[in-house]
Amino acid sequence: MKQRVIRVFVSSTFRDMHAEREELVKRVFPQLRKLCEQRGVTWGEVDLRWSGLSRKPIYGVKGAAMYAPAFQSARTKRRYKFGLYGAAFLDQIVAEGPIRYEFIIVVFEENATTPFLFVTSERSDPEADAELFRKLGIEPDMVPMGQGECYFLCMFDEQGHHNIGKSNDWSDAEKFEVAALKILTERLGKTPVITGG
């Protein structure tokens, strides 16, 4: 049986429709998500405040640019506040490129439209990785790869992409969330408060 999916695309400039977006995110979308789940339909909203930014440099660092994780769309599972910082826990991610993201927490400054920090769960699949290496003209047996699927906890910041650790725990939403929030609490110096989701 074919899976039923509803994706709603929200688009406007970053300077208008703030109240309307908040109404959709806080009241309308959660009700629609619940109705869809009751009927066996997968719900997802696509909001360019998250997905469209993924392909653009965030800000310059000594002449270089920091790039965010590349993805086309994602569902906002939960929102947080870390003092003056906002954050969103994303799942159901449709990635662009070879990296497969299981979960992402994006962080942005209050009233900013561009995130500046990301914690991700990245899924590695040796068969898919081997195919990617072949496309790049590299023989897979020349590259050390693990056996079976595995997950990496990573962070993107102004210094680049950091691999924090490898564990299949990062495939579990709750375990990822606990680890990511701990990293962000240490990094931002604030304890998160759930504000939605």
Long-range contacts (C-beta under 8 A, 24 or more apart in sequence): 3-42, 4-40, 4-41, 4-42, 5-41, 5-42, 5-44, 6-32, 6-36, 6-41, 6-42, 6-43, 6-44, 7-44, 7-45, 7-46, 7-73, 8-32, 8-44, 8-45, 8-46, 9-45, 9-46, 10-45, 10-46, 10-47, 10-48, 11-48, 14-49, 14-113, 21-47, 21-49, 25-76, 25-79, 25-196, 26-196, 30-197, 42-92, 43-75, 44-73, 44-74, 44-75, 44-92, 45-75, 45-76, 46-72, 46-73, 46-74, 47-76, 49-113, 50-74, 50-76, 50-88, 50-90, 50-106, 50-115, 53-113, 53-114, 53-115, 54-96, 55-96, 58-114, 58-115, 58-116, 59-114, 59-116, 59-158, 61-158, 61-159, 66-156, 66-157, 66-158, 66-160, 67-156, 68-106, 68-115, 68-118, 68-156, 69-95, 69-99, 69-101, 69-104, 69-118, 69-120, 69-156, 70-95, 70-96, 70-97, 70-99, 71-95, 71-96, 71-101, 71-104, 72-96, 74-104, 76-196, 76-197, 77-103, 77-173, 77-197, 78-177, 78-194, 78-196, 78-197, 79-194, 79-195, 79-196, 79-197, 80-181, 80-192, 80-193, 80-194, 80-195, 81-192, 81-193, 81-195, 82-107, 82-184, 82-185, 82-188, 82-190, 82-191, 82-192, 82-193, 83-188, 83-189, 83-190, 84-109, 84-110, 85-109, 85-110, 85-188, 85-190, 86-110, 86-195, 87-184, 87-192, 89-177, 89-180, 89-197, 91-173, 98-128, 98-129, 98-132, 100-124, 100-125, 100-128, 102-151, 102-170, 102-171, 102-176, 103-170, 103-173, 103-176, 103-177, 103-180, 105-177, 105-180, 105-181, 105-184, 107-184, 107-188, 116-157, 116-158, 117-155, 117-156, 117-157, 117-184, 117-187, 118-155, 118-156, 118-157, 119-153, 119-154, 119-155, 119-180, 119-183, 119-184, 120-153, 120-154, 120-155, 120-156, 121-151, 121-152, 121-153, 121-154, 121-170, 121-171, 121-176, 122-151, 122-152, 122-154, 122-170, 123-149, 123-150, 123-151, 123-171, 124-149, 124-150, 124-151, 124-152, 125-149, 153-179, 153-180, 155-183
